[in-house]
Amino acid sequence: MYQALLADAKFHEQLLAFDRDLAARCRAADCPDCGGALHSANYRRKPRGRLAGLGEEHDRRFSFCCSVDGCRDRSTPPSLRFLGRKVYLAVIVTLIAAMLNGVTERRLGKLAATIGVDRRTVARWRGWWLENFTLTPFWRAASASLMPPVEASRLPAALLERFAGDAGEQLIAFLSFLGPITGGASMLAF
């Protein structure tokens, strides 16, 4: 069910629309440091795992720069498409790591070959979810509010299962939940 989302251009368009909305809200809020106006300072990413038929707009990471001389701080809004500085798209990092809890070796090999990701990279993602992610201040605060507690050894699948709806709605809710760690100052601890 999730594999179909990876190949669905409409789903990726929807993620881009959510990111545009998050960017508009960030820009409207002005500079968090000095209150100055924010100017576009989008930058191009080279995300791996992106559908070939999608346009270049899917490679842009929305970001803003303060217009006030002496400040010029960057404001990067949360994203549903990009997971911090990870090279692969957030949906790829999430879904392949989640599938490790219930996918066969054969299916994982086929999926990894389709997307073009090495098994060692998948192992690093799994390690990131189980070790680095669970140590972030974001996860410590967020996991405290989840009852019953999320089984950390099954991340990200155990967390993904907490969200209601069909596969697409679950994934969008999950990526929205991760928003605080996808941009801005929170990326430094990422």
N, C-alpha and C positions, 0 to 999 in steps of 0.2 A: 504494500500500500504506500509506504513512504518512497519506495523506488520510483513510483510513477510521478511523484512530486518533483523529483530531481530532473526529470525530463519534460516537465510541464512549463512551457514558456509563460503561460498566464500566471502561474504561481510566482515565477521570478519577477514578472511585471508588477504583481501585487506587492512583493517585498520592496521593489523600487518605489512604488507609490507610498508605502509606509515610511520609507526613509526620507522621501521628499517632505512628507508631513512633519516628521521629527525635525528636519532641517529648518523648515519654516518657523516652527515653534522656537527653536534655538535662536534663530536670527531675530525674531520679534522680541526676545527677552533682553537684547543688548548685551554688552560685555559684562560678564559677572564681576570683573575686577574694578572697572571704572565707570561703567554705565554708558560707554561710547557706542556708537553705531557699529554694527558688524557688517563687513564687506565679504563677498564671496571669495574664498580661497580654496576652492575644491581642488583636489589632486587626483591624479590618475593612479589607479591600482592595476595590477596585472593578476587578477584573481584566477586561480586554478580551479577547475571543476565547473566552469561556467559553460552554459549551452552555447554552441557555436553560432546559432541563429540570432542571438541577442545583440542589440546594438551597443555602441561604445558607451552610451549613457550608463550602462550597467557596470562599467569599470570605474566610474567616478565615485570618490568618497567625498561626501559633503562635508565641508568645513568652512570656518569663517575666521576672519582676522579683524581685530579691533582697529577702528579708523583713527584713534587718538594717538598722536605722536608721543613717544615715551611709554606707551602701553603696548600696543600692537600684539596683545596676547591672542593666541589661537583658541577658538572654541569649536570643538568637534562634537557634534550631537551623537546620541546613541544610533546604532544601526542594526537592522535585522539581516543585512547582507554580509557584513564584515564582522569578524570576531577578533577585535583588537588588531594585532599585527600579524595574525595568521595569514598565510599565503592562500590557502584554500578558503572557499566560501563557508560561511557559518553553517549552512544547511549540510554541507558535505562533512565537516568536522563533527557535527552533532550526530547525524544519522549513521554514518559508518561506525563511529565509536559506540553508538547505542546498539547497533546490530551485533556487536561483538558478544552481547549477552545471550543471543539466541540464534545466531546465524551459523550455518555450516561453513566449514573451511572452503568448500567448493563454491558456495554462493558468494562468500566474501572475496575469494579470488576473482570471480567473474566481475563483481561490482568494482573492485579495485582496478581491474584491467580496463573496464569501461570508462572509468573516470580518469584513469592514468595516475593512480597514486600507488606508491610502493608500500609493501606490507610493513616495512620498518617505520614509515611515516605514520601508518595507522596505529602501530604500537606506541609511538610517541604521543599521539592524540589520546590514546587510552590512558597512558601514564599521566598526561596533563590533567585529564578529568579526575583521575583518582588521587593524584598527589598535589599538583599545583593549585588547581581550582578549589579543592576543599580547604586549602590554607588561606584563601583570599578573605579579607575582611567582609567583602560582599557576601560570600557563601556562608560565613559564620553567622552573620546577622540574618540572612534570608532563611537559612535552614532552621534557625531557632523558632521561626514562626510556622513551620510546617509540621502538622500533626496528622497521622503518626509520622515520626521522623523518616526522612528519606534514607534508604539503604545506600550509603556512600560507595560501597563496593560495586554497585550496579549503575553508577552514573555513566552517562547522562540518561540512560533509559528509564531509571527509576524516577527521575524528575520529570521527564517527558510524559510519562504515564499519568502524572498528577493533573494534567490539563485536560479539560473537557472538550468534546466535539469530535469531528472527523479528523483524519490525519493532518489535513492542511490547517485546520483551526488549532489543533494541538501544537503543531510546529510553530505557527505564528505566535501563539501565546507564550510558548517556551522561549523563542527568540526575543520577544518583547521583555520577558522576565530578565533575560541576560543583558538587556540594554545598558544598565549602569556600568558594565565592565567592557563595553565595546568602543568607547570613545572618551575623549577629553582626558582629564587628569587621572581618571581611573586606569587608563591604559598604562601608566607608568608602573603600577604594581602588577600588571598583567604580564 
